[in-house]
Amino acid sequence: MTADAKTDGRFYFEDVQVGVVQHYGRYEVTREEVMEFAGKYDPQPFHLDDEAAAQTHFGKLSASGWHTAAMVMRMMVDNFQAIKQAGLGSPGVDKLEWPRPVFPGDILRCEAITKSKRRSKSRPEMGLLDGEVKAFNQNDECVLIMESVGLIEVRDPSAPIED
């Protein structure tokens, strides 16, 4: 490490271990939040009305998939803050699936794995993490699968980039 490399206690690209599963988060889904989110962003009847939802394949009021993604994002950010990750955002999501619905009363948690990592050749201060996040309800049923690339700060940008 060079003299100007960062040693501030944050979690950088160099600290990420490929293949290690992280377990984090606890999010209690409330009826009020399901309806508030749906009312603003996804006003479909099965997210807003018990009787209408009972007539669908959901059978009861369910959270929007976009709300599920937002709840997962909240747990991810809380985890990043807890470990002091030197995150730089993401250029996008490659895959987003909702294999099961989320209902009021569910308690969600996340598992994340970094599948690969690489340094940016054009931006040596930045690393890219290919990862997968899965969210589960209290019955260990998967309710969300997301694959994306995350950007993270490199502790020592002057270190050689490995091919």
N, C-alpha and C positions, 0 to 999 in steps of 0.2 A: 504494500500500500504506500502511496506517495504521501508526502508531508501534508498535502492539501486535501487528502481523502477525508471523507466525513466520518466522524466517530461520535455522533450525537445521540446514540441510543435508539435511532429509528431503524426500521426494518426495510432493507434495500434489496435490489435485484440479487446481489451476491448472497443474501441470506435465504433466498427461496430455494426449497428443495423439491425437485420434480418427484412426483409420485406420492408425496405425503398428503394424507387426508386431514383436513381441518374440520373440526366439529364446532359449531358456534350458533348462537342466536336462540331466542325464545320469543315468539310473537303470538299474543293472544288475539284472535280475530273476533271483533265484536260486530253485532248486528248493525249498530249505529254507524260504524265506520264503513261497513259493506254498502249500506244504503247511501251514505254521504258520498263516497267515491263514485258509485254508480250514477248517482244523480248528477254529478258534475261531468263525468268522463265516459260513462258507458251505460246510458239510461235504457237498458233493455228490461222488459218486465220481470224476468227471472232473477234479476239483481235487486229489484225494487218492491216486488209485491208477492206476498206469501201465496195467495190464491193462484196467481198466474204461474208462479214457480212450481206449484204442486202439479200443474198440468203438463210440465215439461219432463224431459229425461232426467233433470236434476232432482225432481221430486220435492224440492224445498228451496228456499232462498239460498243463492250461492254468490260467492264473490266473483267479480270480474277477473279474468285472467290477467289483465293489466294491473289490477289491484294486487293480485298475488305477486306479480313481478315487482311492484313497488314495495310491498312488505319485505320481500327477499332483498331488494336493494338496501332497504333500511338496515336489515341485519348485517349485510355485507359491510356497509359504511361503519356501523358500530364496531364490527370486528376490526376493520382497518384502523380505526381510531384507538382501539384497545391495544393493538400490537404496534401502534405508531408506524404503520406502513407508509412508505414514501411514494404513495400512489399518484399517478398523473392522469387518471381517467381511462377511457377506453375508446377505440375508434369504431366500436360497434359489436353487435351480437351476431354470431353465425347461426345459432340454433336456439329456438325458444319453444318449449312444449309444455302443455298442461295436461299430463296424463290422467289426473283425477281432479274433480272440483274441490274447492275450498268452501267451507260453510262457517257461518257464525258459530263460535264456540270451539273451533279448531285451534290447536296450539302448534305453531310451525317452528321448525328448526332447519338448519342448513348443514350440508357437507360440501366441501370444495376440495378440488384436487388440481394441481398444476400439472398438465400433461407434458408440456415442454416449455423451454425458455430460450431466448436468444437476445443478443445485443443488437441494437439498431446499428447498421453500418453507416447510415447517413446522419444519425443523431447519437453519438457515442455516450452521451449522458443519460440515455434512455434504454430500458430493457423492455422486451415484450414477453408476456406470459400467456400461453395458450392454456385455458382452464375450463373446467366444468363445475357448475354449481348445481346441486340438487336440493330441493326443499321437500321436507317430509312433514306429515301431520302427526298427531299424538299416537296414531296407530301404526306408525312407521310406513305409511303409504306415501309413495312419491307423488307430489302435486305439481312440481315444476322441475324441468331440466333446461339448463341454459349453458351453451358453449360460447365463449367469447375470448377476445384478446384484451388483456389488461396492460396498461403502460405503467412502468415503475421506474423510479429514479435509480441510477447506478451510483454506488458509493464512490467509485474511483473511475471516472471517465477516461483518465489517461492510461488505464491498464489496456493491454492489447486485446483486441476483439478476436475471440476464437472462432474458427470456421466450423 
